[in-house]
Amino acid sequence: MLISDLSNAGSLPVLAKALQFAGQRQRLLVHNIANMDTPDFRPVDVSTGDFQASLGRAVQERRERTGGQRGSLEVEDTHEVRHDGRGGLLLTPRTPSGNVLYHDRNDRDLERSMQDLAENGLMFRVVGDLMRREQDVVRAAISQRV
C-alpha cells in the first residue's frame, strides 16, 4: 500500500477539501470584518451550499466508482470555487446583496458577519478534529499499535 493510497482512503480527502475551503473562507470573512467601517466597501463571500453540493456529488461519484473506500476525490469546480491544479482551492467571491446601504455607501451587517465567522470557525475546528482522528488511526496502524 502506497502513501497515496492512505491519503486517498476513507474520509481523508473529503475532510482535506472541507478544511481548505473553511480556511480560505475564513480569510474572506475576517477581511470583511476588518473593513466594516471603510467607505464604499462591499463585503464578499462564497456560497457554502454550492461547495457542499459539489463535494457531495464527488463523494457519491467516488462511491459508485470504487465503493467509497479508496480513490481520488474529483470535486468539480463551481463558479466561486475552483482547483488550482496543485491540490489547493481558489475562491472567487461575490458580493452578496440584501444588506442596507448606509450613508457612507458601505453595505455592512455586523451581526451576520460575526455569525458567518463563528459558523465557519466551528466548521474548521470540527473538520480539523475529525481529520486529526483519522490521521491518528493511520499513525497507529503504521506503528502497529493497538
ZICORRA-V137475 format. One record per residue. N is the residue number from 1. SS is DSSP state (@ for helix, = for strand, . for the rest). NEAR is the number of other ideal C-beta (glycine too) atoms within 10 Angstrom. Layout:
N,SS,NEAR + N,SS,NEAR
This chain:
1,.,8 + 2,.,7 + 3,@,8 + 4,@,10 + 5,@,10 + 6,@,15 + 7,@,14 + 8,.,18 + 9,.,15 + 10,.,15 + 11,.,16 + 12,@,18 + 13,@,21 + 14,@,19 + 15,@,20 + 16,@,17 + 17,@,22 + 18,@,21 + 19,@,17 + 20,@,17 + 21,@,24 + 22,@,21 + 23,@,14 + 24,@,18 + 25,@,25 + 26,@,16 + 27,@,11 + 28,@,18 + 29,@,21 + 30,@,13 + 31,@,13 + 32,@,23 + 33,@,15 + 34,@,10 + 35,.,15 + 36,.,13 + 37,.,11 + 38,.,11 + 39,.,10 + 40,.,9 + 41,.,17 + 42,=,17 + 43,.,22 + 44,.,16 + 45,=,19 + 46,.,21 + 47,.,16 + 48,@,17 + 49,@,9 + 50,@,13 + 51,@,22 + 52,@,12 + 53,@,13 + 54,@,18 + 55,@,19 + 56,@,12 + 57,@,13 + 58,@,18 + 59,@,17 + 60,@,11 + 61,@,15 + 62,@,21 + 63,@,12 + 64,@,9 + 65,@,11 + 66,@,12 + 67,.,9 + 68,.,13 + 69,.,10 + 70,.,15 + 71,.,16 + 72,.,13 + 73,.,16 + 74,.,12 + 75,.,23 + 76,.,13 + 77,.,12 + 78,.,16 + 79,.,10 + 80,.,17 + 81,=,25 + 82,=,14 + 83,=,15 + 84,.,8 + 85,.,7 + 86,.,5 + 87,.,9 + 88,.,9 + 89,=,18 + 90,=,12 + 91,=,19 + 92,.,12 + 93,.,19 + 94,=,13 + 95,.,10 + 96,.,17 + 97,.,8 + 98,.,7 + 99,.,15 + 100,.,8 + 101,=,11 + 102,.,11 + 103,.,6 + 104,.,11 + 105,.,10 + 106,.,18 + 107,=,16 + 108,.,21 + 109,.,16 + 110,@,11 + 111,@,8 + 112,@,15 + 113,@,18 + 114,@,12 + 115,@,11 + 116,@,21 + 117,@,17 + 118,@,11 + 119,@,14 + 120,@,21 + 121,@,14 + 122,@,11 + 123,@,17 + 124,@,17 + 125,@,11 + 126,@,14 + 127,@,21 + 128,@,15 + 129,@,11 + 130,@,16 + 131,@,17 + 132,@,11 + 133,@,11 + 134,@,16 + 135,@,14 + 136,@,10 + 137,@,12 + 138,@,15 + 139,@,10 + 140,@,11 + 141,@,12 + 142,@,9 + 143,.,7 + 144,.,6 + 145,.,7 + 146,.,4
